[in-house]
């Protein structure tokens, strides 16, 4: 999913209800699968003569989930942050980890 950032949030939200899914969750899953089916043959093409530059950004939602007050970066965190600085630090660490994986 690290390469399909356009659906990462939708998959993240739907996956939170895997233990007890309801009709709206199934409808969202069907829409995600329909989207993926429509993008099966979308490829990225890079020219051998172009300079390839990787740009990255990070975003952290401090206490973004109103139910359990956990932070969200690319996934719901297992910790409850005590400050926005801590959340930003962890978001940068997650982004760096994904960049190393892409390298």
ABEGO torsion letter per residue (X at the ends): XAABAAAAAAAAAAAAAAABBBAAAAAAAAAAAAAAAAAAABBBBBBAABBBBBBBBBBBBBGABAAAGBBBBABBBABBBABAAAAAAAAAAAAAAAAAAAX
